[in-house]
């Protein structure tokens, strides 16, 4: 996790404990974050779905926040190919 101004950069391979810490961090600073970027590590594979659950919660709390893979509705995972989803509002 790294914050550069109003952009929060997250490693896609965060484990559950890191996601819990991220939740605490984001709750206090949500008004200041304008964009969230997912960075791919060596494997580029998510280790827990908790990160995605948190990101969906963030998007619900602040719809104006920019999260690229929410806009395109897909995420490129090196080992598994592309992950797609459908969102219902």
C-alpha positions as CSV (number, residue, x, y, z in Angstrom):
1,X,0.0,0.0,0.0
2,X,1.3,3.4,-1.0
3,X,-0.5,6.8,-1.1
4,X,0.7,9.4,-3.5
5,X,-1.3,12.6,-3.0
6,X,-4.9,11.5,-3.7
7,X,-4.0,8.2,-5.4
8,X,-3.9,5.0,-3.3
9,X,-1.8,2.2,-4.8
10,X,-2.6,-1.3,-3.6
11,X,-0.9,-4.6,-4.1
12,X,-3.3,-7.2,-5.5
13,X,-1.6,-9.9,-3.4
14,X,-2.6,-8.4,0.0
15,X,-3.4,-11.0,2.6
16,X,-6.4,-10.8,5.0
17,X,-4.5,-9.0,7.8
18,X,-3.3,-6.4,5.4
19,X,-6.8,-5.8,4.1
20,X,-8.1,-5.4,7.6
21,X,-5.4,-2.7,8.2
22,X,-6.3,-1.1,4.9
23,X,-9.9,-0.9,5.9
24,X,-9.0,1.1,9.1
25,X,-6.7,3.3,7.0
26,X,-9.3,4.0,4.3
27,X,-12.2,4.7,6.7
28,X,-10.4,7.7,8.1
29,X,-9.2,9.1,4.8
30,X,-11.9,8.2,2.3
31,X,-12.8,11.9,1.7
32,X,-9.2,12.6,0.6
33,X,-8.7,9.6,-1.8
34,X,-9.7,10.3,-5.4
35,X,-8.3,7.1,-7.1
36,X,-7.3,3.6,-6.2
37,X,-4.9,1.7,-8.4
38,X,-4.2,-2.1,-8.2
39,X,-0.6,-3.1,-8.7
40,X,0.3,-6.6,-9.7
41,X,3.1,-8.3,-7.9
42,X,5.2,-11.3,-9.0
43,X,2.3,-13.7,-9.4
44,X,-0.4,-11.0,-10.0
45,X,-3.0,-13.2,-8.3
46,X,-5.3,-12.0,-5.5
47,X,-4.8,-14.0,-2.3
48,X,-8.1,-13.1,-0.7
49,X,-11.5,-11.9,-2.0
50,X,-11.6,-9.5,1.0
51,X,-9.7,-6.9,-1.0
52,X,-12.5,-6.9,-3.6
53,X,-15.2,-6.7,-1.0
54,X,-13.5,-3.7,0.6
55,X,-13.1,-2.0,-2.8
56,X,-16.8,-2.5,-3.6
57,X,-17.6,-1.0,-0.2
58,X,-15.4,2.0,-0.9
59,X,-17.1,2.5,-4.3
60,X,-20.5,2.4,-2.6
61,X,-19.4,4.9,0.0
62,X,-17.8,7.3,-2.5
63,X,-19.2,6.7,-6.0
64,X,-17.0,9.4,-7.4
65,X,-13.8,7.5,-6.6
66,X,-11.9,6.2,-9.6
67,X,-11.1,2.5,-9.6
68,X,-10.1,1.5,-13.1
69,X,-11.2,-2.1,-13.1
70,X,-14.6,-1.1,-11.9
71,X,-15.0,1.1,-14.9
72,X,-13.9,-1.6,-17.4
73,X,-15.7,-4.4,-15.5
74,X,-12.7,-6.7,-15.9
75,X,-9.3,-7.4,-14.4
76,X,-6.3,-9.0,-16.1
77,X,-4.7,-11.7,-13.9
78,X,-1.5,-13.0,-15.4
79,X,-1.9,-16.7,-14.5
80,X,-5.7,-17.0,-14.8
81,X,-6.4,-14.7,-17.7
82,X,-9.1,-12.0,-17.5
83,X,-11.7,-11.9,-14.7
84,X,-15.1,-10.3,-15.7
85,X,-18.1,-9.5,-13.6
86,X,-21.6,-8.0,-13.9
87,X,-22.7,-5.3,-11.4
88,X,-26.3,-4.6,-10.6
89,X,-27.2,-1.2,-9.1
